[in-house]
Structure formats: structure tokens, C-alpha cells
């Protein structure tokens, strides 16, 4: 199975993403249009989220 490429966050696209925190305190950066009730997410939808800001920023 090919690894899914995570979206690159740049200054021009940063406003299209939102930082959210789950109940355990883990932070995610997700596309705004991917947000919905967490209990209704499929496994495929969860893959569209980035686990943390540091993982999304290329230095």
C-alpha cells in the first residue's frame, strides 16, 4: 500500500487548516473542510489529518 502524502502547510495555505485537540490532549492540524463530529469519522478520513504541527512543517 502506497504511503499517503500529507498536505504541505505554507504561509499561503495556513488559513485553510485548523489546530484541534482531542480529549487526551493530542493536537492535530486538519483541513477546515475535513472537520466534523469525531465520532463519525471513518478510518480513511482520519488519515487526512496530521498528528502535530511539527510533522506538517518542512524546515
Order of alpha helices (4+ residues) and beta strands (2+ residues): beta-beta-alpha-alpha
